[in-house]
Amino acid sequence: MTTGERVDQLVRDADPGGLGVMGDFGGVKQALLEDIMSESLVRRTVGMPRRRVWVRRFAGVLTAAAVLLSIVPASMLLRGQAEDDGVSPLASAAAGAGAVFSPLVMEAAERSPRLLIDQAGWTVTALSEFSKDYGVVRFRRGGRELEMNWYPAYVYADRYANQRDEGPGKSVRVDGWPADAFQSLSGDFTVLVRPRDNLVVEMKTSEGWSRKDLDRVLADVVRVDARTWLAVLPAEMVMPVRERAGKVLADVPLPPGFDVAALEEIGVSDSYQFGVGVTSRVGCGWIAEWQRARAVGDEAGVRRAVEALRGSHGWRVLREMDKAGDWPEVFWEYADEVAAGTLRAGYVEGLSCR
């Protein structure tokens, strides 16, 4: 079935019985089809993997056309299918509309930019620093990646100046919002989106993008509501924290007083970043116990802490993470120092202890 035939089918489905409710839209259907077919125009140093990261608002339509779009987000779905005969992320998210997310996860999502690429084949592969003012989300399709970073709005002037140092930018739009696209000497692109809702978004491409590639993707970057954004993420990233923690901590000894419920603070993240957050808290807890035991002469307590940290070399979560990034190596350095009876003061920053 061609794209035009799909549109016709949607029109017929939206007008059951052929009552003529949808009419000819006064040319809206044709405009929608043209919009569908047009080609207009991813940090933490420790913990991130070693590698570096539509919709023009269809306004002014007749009420009947709005009804069609509310029944089936046709243009979003069809544009995604046109790319590689798959289903667009927004269409997939609609299928999981009944998903339940925790209040903390919903709150964090509400504070983020909630931008996604509504083209079939693009998936979220990394997510970290998911907080009020900072965050990183990486999308991938085949060999291409696009990383979106967000910062407080006040850094916009500096980020813009840094990009201008490499050359002039070109005005573009991201979900109808003004932005500037810059190309570095190495050929990759950076897109700086003007501040919105006290946040500035900076997008970075991987190598091998052409300007046409960038323009096509930017045309399909959309801003969505929190529930839709979360529904697009891989299921593991939004899995209840206690369930995720249970898997990570299966072979990890916990320090005295460890509060699993406190892991809710980690929030939405990919498996690597979640592992960083969990093992950081475990390691810091054992170091605190080691320090306490040494201070009061509790030799048994010292031995338990040393044995737990020495055994971290065998923790499944760290061994798996060691294939992707440097966090385990950092963790093991401090664990080995404790086992040797010494510890640098820098462990607080190194392990993000509080």
C-alpha positions as CSV (number, residue, x, y, z in Angstrom):
1,M,0.0,0.0,0.0
2,T,1.4,3.4,-0.9
3,T,1.6,6.4,1.4
4,G,-1.3,8.0,-0.4
5,E,-3.4,4.9,-0.1
6,R,-2.7,4.8,3.6
7,V,-4.0,8.3,4.0
8,D,-7.1,7.5,2.0
9,Q,-7.6,4.5,4.3
10,L,-7.3,6.7,7.4
11,V,-9.9,9.0,5.9
12,R,-12.3,6.2,5.3
13,D,-11.7,4.8,8.8
14,A,-12.4,8.2,10.3
15,D,-15.8,8.4,8.4
16,P,-17.5,5.1,9.0
17,G,-20.6,4.5,6.9
18,G,-19.5,7.1,4.3
19,L,-21.6,9.9,5.9
20,G,-19.3,12.5,4.3
21,V,-18.4,13.9,7.7
22,M,-14.8,14.3,6.7
23,G,-15.5,15.7,3.3
24,D,-12.6,16.7,1.2
25,F,-11.1,18.9,4.1
26,G,-10.9,21.8,1.7
27,G,-7.5,20.6,0.5
28,V,-6.3,19.5,4.0
29,K,-5.7,15.9,3.0
30,Q,-3.5,17.0,0.2
31,A,-1.6,19.3,2.5
32,L,-1.2,16.5,5.0
33,L,0.1,14.2,2.4
34,E,2.6,16.7,1.2
35,D,3.7,17.3,4.8
36,I,4.2,13.5,5.2
37,M,6.3,13.2,2.1
38,S,8.4,16.4,2.5
39,E,12.2,16.3,3.3
40,S,12.8,19.7,4.8
41,L,14.9,20.2,6.6
42,V,24.4,12.4,22.3
43,R,28.0,13.5,30.8
44,R,29.6,12.3,33.1
45,T,33.3,11.7,32.6
46,V,33.2,8.7,34.8
47,G,30.4,6.3,34.1
48,M,29.5,7.1,30.5
49,P,30.6,4.5,27.9
50,R,33.9,5.1,26.3
51,R,32.6,6.2,23.0
52,R,31.7,10.0,22.6
53,V,25.9,11.3,21.3
54,W,7.8,16.4,12.3
55,V,6.9,17.8,12.8
56,R,6.0,21.1,11.6
57,R,3.0,22.1,13.6
58,F,0.1,21.3,11.3
59,A,-2.1,24.3,12.3
60,G,-5.0,26.0,10.8
61,V,-6.8,22.9,9.7
62,L,-10.5,22.3,9.7
63,T,-12.2,20.7,12.7
64,A,-12.8,17.6,10.6
65,A,-9.1,17.2,10.0
66,A,-8.4,17.6,13.7
67,V,-10.7,14.8,14.4
68,L,-8.8,12.6,12.0
69,L,-5.5,13.4,13.7
70,S,-6.9,12.8,17.1
71,I,-8.1,9.4,16.1
72,V,-4.9,8.3,14.5
73,P,-1.6,10.3,14.5
74,A,-1.4,9.5,10.8
75,S,1.4,11.8,9.7
76,M,3.7,10.8,12.5
77,L,3.0,7.1,11.9
78,L,3.2,7.2,8.1
79,R,6.4,9.3,8.0
80,G,8.1,6.8,10.3
81,Q,6.9,3.9,8.1
82,A,8.1,5.7,5.0
83,E,11.7,5.6,6.3
84,D,12.2,1.9,6.5
85,D,8.8,0.3,6.5
86,G,8.7,0.2,10.3
87,V,6.7,1.9,13.0
88,S,7.5,5.3,14.4
89,P,8.3,5.8,18.1
90,L,5.1,7.7,18.7
91,A,3.0,4.9,17.2
92,S,4.9,2.4,19.5
93,A,4.3,4.7,22.5
94,A,0.6,4.8,21.8
95,A,0.5,1.0,22.0
96,G,1.9,1.1,25.5
97,A,-0.3,3.9,26.7
98,G,-1.4,1.9,29.8
99,A,2.1,1.8,31.3
100,V,2.4,2.9,34.9
101,F,5.3,5.1,36.0
102,S,6.3,6.1,39.5
103,P,5.6,9.7,40.7
104,L,9.4,10.3,40.9
105,V,9.9,9.1,37.3
106,M,7.0,11.2,36.0
107,E,8.3,14.3,37.9
108,A,11.7,13.9,36.3
109,A,10.3,13.5,32.9
110,E,8.1,16.6,33.3
111,R,11.3,18.6,34.0
112,S,13.2,17.3,31.0
113,P,13.0,18.6,27.4
114,R,11.1,15.4,26.3
115,L,12.4,15.6,22.7
116,L,12.5,12.4,20.6
117,I,13.1,11.5,16.9
118,D,9.8,10.3,15.4
119,Q,11.3,8.2,12.7
120,A,11.1,4.4,12.5
121,G,14.4,2.7,13.6
122,W,15.6,5.4,16.0
123,T,15.9,4.0,19.6
124,V,17.2,5.3,22.9
125,T,20.5,3.6,23.7
126,A,21.8,5.7,26.6
127,L,20.3,7.9,29.2
128,S,22.1,9.6,32.2
129,E,22.1,12.6,34.5
130,F,18.3,12.6,34.3
131,S,17.7,15.6,36.6
132,K,16.1,19.0,36.7
133,D,18.9,20.9,35.0
134,Y,21.1,18.3,33.3
135,G,20.7,15.2,31.2
136,V,22.0,13.2,28.3
137,V,20.0,10.9,26.0
138,R,21.5,9.2,23.0
139,F,19.5,7.9,20.0
140,R,20.8,5.4,17.5
141,R,19.7,4.1,14.2
142,G,22.1,1.8,12.3
143,G,25.5,3.4,12.4
144,R,24.3,6.9,13.2
145,E,23.9,8.5,16.6
146,L,22.4,11.7,17.9
147,E,23.0,12.8,21.4
148,M,20.9,15.4,23.2
149,N,22.3,17.2,26.2
150,W,20.3,19.7,28.3
151,Y,21.6,22.4,30.6
152,P,20.2,25.3,32.6
153,A,19.2,28.2,30.3
154,Y,21.9,30.5,31.6
155,V,24.7,28.6,29.9
156,Y,23.2,29.3,26.5
157,A,25.4,32.3,25.8
158,D,28.6,30.5,26.5
159,R,27.6,27.4,24.6
160,Y,26.7,29.6,21.6
161,A,29.9,31.5,21.8
162,N,31.9,28.2,21.9
163,Q,30.2,27.0,18.7
164,R,30.7,30.3,16.9
165,D,34.4,30.0,17.5
166,E,34.4,27.0,15.1
167,G,32.4,28.9,12.5
168,P,29.0,30.5,11.7
169,G,25.8,28.6,12.3
170,K,22.7,28.2,10.2
171,S,19.3,28.9,11.5
172,V,17.1,25.8,11.8
173,R,14.0,24.9,13.7
174,V,13.5,22.0,16.2
175,D,9.8,21.2,16.8
176,G,9.0,24.7,15.6
177,W,11.5,26.2,18.0
178,P,14.4,28.3,16.8
179,A,17.9,26.7,16.8
180,D,21.3,27.0,15.2
181,A,23.2,24.3,13.4
182,F,27.0,24.3,13.4
183,Q,29.4,22.0,11.6
184,S,32.9,21.4,13.0
185,L,36.1,21.0,11.0
186,S,35.9,17.2,11.5
187,G,32.4,17.3,9.8
188,D,30.1,16.4,12.7
189,F,27.2,18.7,13.6
190,T,26.1,20.5,16.8
191,V,22.6,21.9,17.0
192,L,21.9,24.5,19.8
193,V,18.3,25.0,20.6
194,R,17.3,28.3,22.0
195,P,16.2,28.2,25.7
196,R,12.8,27.0,26.5
197,D,11.3,26.3,29.9
198,N,14.6,27.3,31.5
199,L,16.5,24.7,29.6
200,V,18.9,24.8,26.6
201,V,19.3,21.6,24.5
202,E,22.5,20.8,22.6
203,M,22.4,18.1,20.0
204,K,25.5,16.4,18.7
205,T,25.8,14.0,15.8
206,S,28.2,11.1,15.4
207,E,30.6,11.1,12.4
208,G,29.4,10.5,8.9
209,W,26.3,12.7,8.8
210,S,25.6,14.9,5.8
211,R,23.6,18.1,6.0
212,K,20.7,16.4,4.3
213,D,20.8,13.6,7.0
214,L,20.7,16.3,9.7
215,D,17.9,18.2,8.1
216,R,15.7,15.1,7.7
217,V,16.1,14.1,11.3
218,L,15.6,17.6,12.7
219,A,12.3,17.8,10.7
220,D,11.1,14.8,12.7
221,V,12.3,15.8,16.2
222,V,9.1,16.4,18.3
223,R,8.4,17.5,21.8
224,V,5.9,15.2,23.6
225,D,4.3,14.9,27.0
226,A,6.0,13.1,29.9
227,R,4.0,9.8,29.6
228,T,4.7,9.5,25.9
229,W,8.4,10.2,26.3
230,L,8.7,7.6,29.0
231,A,6.8,5.1,26.9
232,V,9.3,5.4,24.1
233,L,12.2,4.5,26.3
234,P,13.4,0.8,26.5
235,A,11.4,-1.0,29.2
236,E,14.5,-1.6,31.4
237,M,15.1,2.1,31.8
238,V,11.7,2.7,33.3
239,M,11.5,-0.5,35.3
240,P,10.6,0.0,38.9
241,V,13.7,0.7,40.9
242,R,13.3,-2.0,43.4
243,E,13.0,-4.6,40.6
244,R,16.1,-3.3,38.8
245,A,18.1,-3.0,42.1
246,G,17.2,-6.6,43.0
247,K,18.9,-7.8,39.8
248,V,22.0,-5.6,40.2
249,L,22.5,-6.5,43.9
250,A,21.9,-10.2,43.5
251,D,25.5,-11.0,44.4
252,V,26.5,-7.8,46.1
253,P,26.9,-7.7,49.9
254,L,25.2,-4.7,51.4
255,P,26.7,-2.4,54.1
256,P,24.9,-2.0,57.4
257,G,21.8,0.2,57.2
258,F,21.8,0.3,53.4
259,D,18.4,1.7,52.2
260,V,17.3,0.2,48.9
261,A,14.4,2.6,48.8
262,A,16.8,5.5,48.5
263,L,17.9,4.2,45.1
264,E,14.7,5.8,43.8
265,E,16.9,9.0,43.6
266,I,18.7,7.5,40.6
267,G,15.5,7.7,38.6
268,V,15.3,6.9,34.9
269,S,18.6,5.8,33.4
270,D,20.2,3.2,31.1
271,S,21.6,0.1,32.6
272,Y,25.2,1.5,32.8
273,Q,24.2,4.6,34.6
274,F,21.9,2.7,36.9
275,G,24.8,0.4,37.8
276,V,27.0,3.4,38.5
277,G,24.3,4.9,40.9
278,V,23.8,1.6,42.7
279,T,27.4,0.5,43.2
280,S,28.4,4.0,44.1
281,R,26.1,3.9,47.1
282,V,27.1,0.4,48.1
283,G,30.8,1.3,47.8
284,C,30.4,4.5,49.8
285,G,28.4,2.6,52.5
286,W,31.2,0.0,52.9
287,I,33.9,2.7,53.1
288,A,31.9,4.5,55.8
289,E,31.5,1.2,57.7
290,W,35.3,0.6,57.3
291,Q,36.1,4.1,58.7
292,R,33.6,3.6,61.6
293,A,35.0,0.2,62.5
294,R,38.6,1.5,62.4
295,A,37.8,4.4,64.6
296,V,36.2,2.3,67.4
297,G,38.6,-0.7,67.1
298,D,36.0,-3.0,65.7
299,E,38.3,-5.5,64.0
300,A,35.4,-7.7,62.8
301,G,33.7,-4.7,61.2
302,V,36.9,-3.8,59.5
303,R,37.3,-7.3,58.1
304,R,33.7,-7.4,56.8
305,A,34.2,-4.1,55.0
306,V,37.5,-5.1,53.5
307,E,36.2,-8.5,52.3
308,A,33.1,-6.9,50.8
309,L,35.1,-4.3,48.8
310,R,37.9,-6.8,47.8
311,G,35.1,-9.1,46.5
312,S,33.8,-6.3,44.3
313,H,36.2,-7.6,41.6
314,G,33.7,-10.5,41.2
315,W,30.5,-8.6,41.3
316,R,28.5,-9.4,38.1
317,V,27.3,-5.8,37.6
318,L,30.8,-4.4,37.6
319,R,32.3,-7.1,35.4
320,E,29.6,-6.5,32.8
321,M,30.0,-2.7,33.1
322,D,33.8,-3.1,32.6
323,K,33.1,-4.0,29.0
324,A,31.6,-0.7,28.3
325,G,33.2,2.0,30.4
326,D,35.7,3.0,33.1
327,W,33.5,3.1,36.2
328,P,34.5,-0.4,37.5
329,E,38.2,0.5,37.2
330,V,37.7,3.6,39.3
331,F,35.6,1.7,41.9
332,W,38.2,-1.1,42.1
333,E,41.1,1.4,42.7
334,Y,39.4,2.7,45.9
335,A,38.3,-0.8,46.9
336,D,41.9,-2.0,46.7
337,E,43.1,0.9,48.7
338,V,40.7,0.0,51.5
339,A,41.9,-3.6,51.4
340,A,45.5,-2.3,51.7
341,G,44.5,-0.2,54.7
342,T,44.8,3.2,53.0
343,L,42.4,5.5,51.3
344,R,42.8,8.8,49.4
345,A,40.6,11.7,50.4
346,G,39.5,12.0,46.8
347,Y,37.3,9.0,47.1
348,V,34.4,11.2,48.0
349,E,34.4,12.9,44.6
350,G,35.6,9.8,42.8
351,L,32.8,7.6,44.0
352,S,30.3,10.5,44.3
353,C,29.8,9.8,48.0
354,R,27.6,12.1,50.0
